[in-house]
Amino acid sequence: MSGEERALIERMYRRMLMSRAKESLISNLRQKMCPSGIIALSGNNFNSSIRECLASVIDFYADWCIPCKIMEPILNKLSQVFAGQVFFGRINVDEYPEIAAEYGVMSIPTTILFRNSEEVYRIIGAVDFNTMKRYIEFYLGIGGSTR
C-alpha cells in the first residue's frame, strides 16, 4: 500500500468517525431536550413539537371520548417513565380537525409513535400500560426507567 493510499484511507476513516460522533451528539442533545409530562398541542406547535425530540408519542383525543379518558392516566404515567427520553403530546381532534385529517386519524383514541418526526407505529383504541410501554420500547427503541 502506498503512502497516498494510506493517507486517503486515514482521512476517510477520520471523516467516518467524526460523522458518527456528530450524529451521536445530536441524538443525545435531542433526547435531553424532551420536556417532561404531556404537552397540549395545537395546530401552531404540532410539527415543531414532534421534531423537538428523537422520539414522540402523540395522543389524538376528544373530551367526550370515554376510551380517551382511560388513556390519559396511562400516558401520564408513561410520560414519567420515559421522562427526558420521549416527547408526549395530546391534540384534541375537535379543536384541530385539520391535524387529525393530515395524519389520517379516523377513530379515537389514536396514539401515533414518531421517530425522527416520521410515523413508525399507530395504536387505535385504548390499551393498557404494559402494552403501550412495550410499543414505545420496541418501536421507538427507548428503554424506560424502573419508576
Secondary structure, 3 states (H helix, E strand, C coil): CCHHHHHHHHHHHHHHHHHHHHHHHHHHHHHHCCCCCEEECCCCCHHHHHHHCCEEEEEEECCCCHHHHHHHHHHHHHHHHCCCCCEEEEEECCCCHHHHHHCCCCCCCEEEEEECCEEEEEEECCCCHHHHHHHHHHHHCCCCCCC
